[in-house]
Structures are given as structure tokens and as C-alpha cells.
Amino acid sequence: MEAVQYREIGAAPEVVTVPDPEPGPGQVLLKVSAAGVCHSDIAVMSWPADQFPYPLPLTLGHEGVGTVAALGDGVEGLTTGESVAVYGPWGCGTCVKCAEGKENYCLRAQELGINPPGLGSPGAMAEYMIVDDPRHLVPLRGLDPVQAVPLTDAGLTPYHAIKRSLPKLVPGATAVVIGTGGLGHVAIQLLRALTAVRVVALDVTEEKLALARTVGAHETVLSDARAADRIRELTGGVGAQVVLDFVGAPPTVATAGAAAAIDSDVTIVGIGGGTLPVGFGVLPFSTTVTAPYWGSRSELAEVLELAHAGAVEVHVETYGIDEAPLAYERLHAGKINGRAVILPNG
């Protein structure tokens, strides 16, 4: 089968031919329908050799949907041909957090060497993939695979972040979304579906801000050194009750802190390397700063329900598997407006 792999530190991903996988006991073989292209992949491929934690070659793709092709011994509850989404942050299944469905916060994954698909384990950017356990599959129930696949991360991750802050997302409040790409443009839709707040979106190009307005942002602001001042102006000097930074670079994190209101949440989702100092007098009183990771299994099911209800629709660009390296180039250059999706069998 064909697969998109990161094979050498510092090199571009390649499309290669590898053996078809076979499911072992308790595993599920999926014929992949679609796989998402994420900035996290680019971050992983930028790590130097002395910091790279995974064995190479690595089949990419931590967003995946597909149809059940074969079941390993002992697997029940699934049928061949069923269309499913892959829950990515795999855990041990037995610790306290996994028992709550929060495998994204598994207490033993690192100790046991358990990695998500595409981030240590073979991912979805291939014609077939192995899913380690049927509990990591959620039925699509008729959702379009191309539209659904980004929801496994670009939908689940902002949903998890927003859900944590719902007590502060009350009518009359302001939520700021920094970065309106794959995750951010979904976050805007989720905020509009789940709350009655005013949504202010920040990005560096007018094209991306136009997408933000299309999907529901009330206000758009160019993400530059004046962005925080502009947010203060829009809020009568109060600032935003919730700031969601989907970039996480030093300049955007600084903007997030400067735009925050008293008793606000600043949530750093992006992995751009920025940090925000916390201490008395550094930020407005009672500002909470968090850096969440992905989302729970039950939250993925909730995101898919929102898609069924028509509350969220991902803006996608599709590529064949042979075009995957081009998709990564375009993503790195900031030329993807929304989410790029690879069709391994398309």
C-alpha cells in the first residue's frame, strides 16, 4: 500500500510503498477514507534528532476516518464496512483518567510507550491503518468522511478548550480566537453554536479573516502588535473573558495575555513555543492560564453530534495521497485556508 512517511530527520515527508498491515488480537484494520493534515505534524518534523521521541520511519496522520476492513481476534461490536472516526489520543484504558474517558490525559501512556496514530504509532495517511482497540472508534452514522475527519482533532481540540470555559462564556462576554486556520475556524463555529458571546477573530491575512467572518466571527482584527489594544477598544477597555490562542507563538501568547479581562481564561492551544508568565500583578486578577491537550472520547462523540445537527462545517481542501507532500508545503507556507485532507484511496 502507499503511505506518507517522515523517514529522515529534517527531510520532507515522502510517499512510499509499504506492506499492508494485518490486525492482531483486539485490533481493527481500517481502509482509510480520509486523513487530515495538521500543523502539529510540521512541528514534529522540525524537531532535531536529539529531541525526536519516535522511531523512524513514521507514517503520518493523526486525524483519520475509514471503513472497517477486518477485525482481529476477540473484537466485537463492529461490522465490516462500517464507517468510523478514529479517536486519536490513545491511552492505557485502565488508569483513573482513562476510566473517565479522558485518554488524552492518560497517566501511563508515556511509561507504557503508547502513542497516538501519526504521532508515534503508524497513522492514517495510508491506504490502511491499524487501530489498537475498538474503543478508539466512533461511528460516523452517515457523516461525509472528508468533512468529518478534521473533527477528530481540529474539531475535538477546540471543543475541549471551549467546554472548559463555558461558565465564563455567558451572554455579553467576549471570546477571542487567535489563529483562524484548521482549528480556529472551527472554534468560531463552536462558540456560535454553544454560546451567545461576541466572537473576535485574529489572523495575519485578510483572506483568513474573511473565512473567519464567513463562519461566524462578529469582529475580525489583524494579528499584529496593536491587536490587544484593538480588542480593548472593542470591549470598552474591559478585555476578553476567554482568549483561545491556536497559534501559541511568543507574539500571539503576548497578545492573549494583554487582551485578557479580569477573571478570564487564557487557553494556549497552539504549540508555537510561546509562554505566558503568571504571577500576582503580571496578568489581570484571577486570570487562569491553561494549555489543554486534544479532548476526551465522549467529547469526540459530542462534536460529531454537532456536525450531524449542522452546527459545524469544516472548510477543506482535498489532495490525493501522492499530493500529500505538496499539502504540507502549502500548510507550512500559510496557503491552506481551513484544513487540508488527504484521500488515500480517492
N, C-alpha and C positions, 0 to 999 in steps of 0.2 A: 504494500500500500504506500501511497505518498503521505509524507508528514513534513511539517515545518519545524525545523530544529535549530536551536542555538548550539553550535558544535565546538566553537573555539572562542576563548576569552577575547573580547574586543572585535570580533568579526560580526558581519551581518548574518541574520538568520538565513537558512538555506532550505530549499525544498528537496527532499531526499526520498529514496525508496527504502523501506524497512519491512521486516516480516509482519504479517498480520498477527495481532495478539489473540490469545485464546484465554477465556475466563477460567480461573481456578475456583476451588470451592468457595462459595459465598460471594463470588464476584459476578458482575454483569458486563457483557460486551455490548457496546453501543455502536451502531452505524451513525456517524456524526452527520447531522443535518446542517449545523451552523456553529461557528466559533467566533467569539469576539476578540478584537484587537484592543489592548489596553496600554495606557502609559506605564503601568506597573511593569509590563514586560520590558519596556525600554529602560526603565530604572534598573531592573535585574541585569540586563545585558550591558549596563555601564559599570557594574561593579568590577574592581580589579581582582586579579587572580587570588590574592591573599585574603580577600573578603568574600569570595564566591562560595556559597554554602552547599551547592547542589552538584551531583555528578553530571558530567557531560558525556555524550550529547543529551540535550533536554528538549523533548517535544513540547512546544509552546501551547498556550491556550487554556486559561483558567475560567473562561466563560464557554459553556458548551450545552447544546441540546442535541438530541438524536432519537433514534428509534431502537428499541431493544432488539438485538440481533441474536443473542444467545445467553443462556443462564448457566452459571456454574452450579455444581452440586450443592443442594441444600437451599437454593434461593427460591422463595415463594412470594406470592403477591404481585408478580409482574407477568405480563404476557408478551410473547414475541410480536414485534411490530408496534408496540405501544410507544407513543411519543412522549418523551420526558425531558425535563431540565435537570442539569447537574448542580447540586449544592456543592460549592467549591471548598470551603474551609473545613476539611476533614479533621476529625478528632478521634480520640481513643474510644468514644462511645460509652465509657463507664465512669469517668470522673464526675464530680458534682456539676460542673458546668455543662458537660455533655448530657448529663441526665436532665438538665433544664432545656435541652435543645440548642444550647449556646456553644456549638462545637468551634465557633470562631474564637472562643476563649478557653479552649481545652487546656487543662493544666498539665497534660502529659505528652502532648504531640511532639514537642521538641525532644524530650527524653526518649521517646519511642521511635523517633525518626519518621513520623507521619507528616507528609507534605501534601498540599493541595495539588490537583492536576495542573500542569503547566508551570507550577512553582515548586518543583522538586520531583513530582510524580509525572509520568507521561500525560500530556494534556490533550485538549480537544482539537488541535489544529492538525488533524489527520483523518483518514477515511474511517478509522475505527479507534475506539478508546476503551480502556478498562476502567470501570467504576468499582471501587473496593468493596462497597456494601450497598444493598438496595435502599437503605435508609437515606442515602445521599441522592436519591432521585425523586423528583416531584412531577406528577402527571401534568402535561400541558393542556389537556382537555380542549383541543381544538385551536389553541393559540397558534398563530403563524410562527414557525421556528425562527425565522430571520428577525422578527420583531421581539420575540421572547428571549433570545439568547443574551442580549445585553442586560436584561433584567436580573440575571444571576449575579451580577456584580454592579454594573452601572445603575441598576435599579435598587438592588438589595442594600448596597453600601450607603447611599443617601437616605434610604428609608430608615435604616437602623439609626443613623445620625439624627434624623428629624424626629423620630419617635422618642428618643431620649429627651428631647427638648419640648415636647408638646405642652407641658404645663406653662411654659413661657410664651408659647405661640398662640396668644389669645387675640381676639379681635382688637384692633387698634395698635397691635405690636408691629414691628418691622423686622423682617428677616433678610439678611444679606447673603447672596450666593456669589462667591468669588470663583471664577472659572466656569464657563458655561458650555464646556465640551461634553464628553461622553457622560460623565456623572452629573455635572452641573445642570445641563438642560433637562435631565430627568428630575433632579431635585426641585427645580422650579415648578414642574407639573405636580409633584408630590405635595409641595407646600400649598399649592392652589387647591388640590383635592382634599387635603386633610385639615386645612386651617382657613381662617379668614384674615390672615395677616397681609400687610403690604410687602411685596417681594421686590427687592432691589438687586439687580444683577450686575456684576462687574466682569469685564474681559478686556483684552488688549486690541481687538479689532472690531470694526463696525459690522463686519459680516457675522461674527459670533454674537454680538449684541442684538443684531436683527433676529437671529434664531431665538435668543432669549425672549425677545418681545413676542415672537410668534407663539411660543409655548406658554406664555402667561406672565412674564415679568411686568410689573407695574411701572418700574423705572429702570433705566439702564445707565451705567456710569462707566466711563473709560477707566480702566485699572492702571492708574499712574500715581505719582506722588501726591496728587491732590484728591484722590478718591475718598479718603476718610473725611476730609473737610466737606466734600460734596454730600456725603451721607449725613453728616451732622446738620448741614443746611436742610436736607430733605426731611429730617426728623425734628426740626425746631431746636436743635442743639442737644437733644436727648441721646442720640445714638441708637443702635440696633439692639433689640433684645436677644436676637440669635444671629450669629455670624458663622457661616459654613464655608470653610476655605478648602476648595477641591484642588488647589494647586500646591499649597504648603511650602512655597519657596520663601526665602527670607523677606522679600518685599511684600508679598501678599499676607504673610503672617503679621508683619508690622502693621499693615493696613487693617487687618482683622482686629488687632488689639486697640488700635486708635479709633475704630468705629464702634466699639462696644459700649453699651449703656451700663449704668449701674444695675447690679443683679442680673447680669446677662450670661449667656452661654457662648463661648468661642470654641468651635469644633474644628480641629485641624484634621482633615481627611487626606489631603494630598501628601505625597511623600517627596516633596521638593527639597527637603533638608532644612527648612526653617524652624526656628524655635521661638517661643514666646516667654519672656521672663514673667514669673509670678511672685508676688510679694506685696506686703502692705504698702499702698501708695503707688505701686507700679502700674496697676490697672484700676479701673473704677471699682468701688467697693462691691464685694460679693460676686465678682466675675468668676465664672467657672470655666477652666480651660481643659478640654479633653481631646484625646486622639484615639477614636474608636477604630475597630477593625472589622470590615465586612459586615455580617449580620447572622442571625440565628436561622435554623431550619424553618421554624414557624413563620418567621418574618418573610422568608422567600415565598412561602405559600400565600401570605397576605399580599405581597407585591403582585404575584400572578393573578390574584383575585381582582386587584385594582385594574390590571390590564384587561381582564375579562369584562369589567364594568366600563371600559373605555376611558378611564381616568388618566392613563399614561400611555404615551406612544413615543417610541424612540425614533429619532431621525437617524437613518442608517445609510451607509454606502457599502455596496457588496462587491466582493472580489473573489475570483476563483483561487484555488489553493496555489496555483503557480504564480499568482499575483501577490501573494502574502508579503514577500519582501518589499514590494512597492507600497503596500498599505502601511507597513512600518515606517518606510521613508517619509511618506506623506504625513503620518501622525507625528513623527519627530519634527517635521518642518512646520507643524501647526496648520496643515492644509485639510485636515478632516473636520468637517462641520457636523458634529454629532458623534456617531460610533461607526467604526469600520467593522464589517462582518465578513468572515471567510466562509465560503461554501465548499467544503472539501469534496463533496460528492455532487456538486452542482455543475 
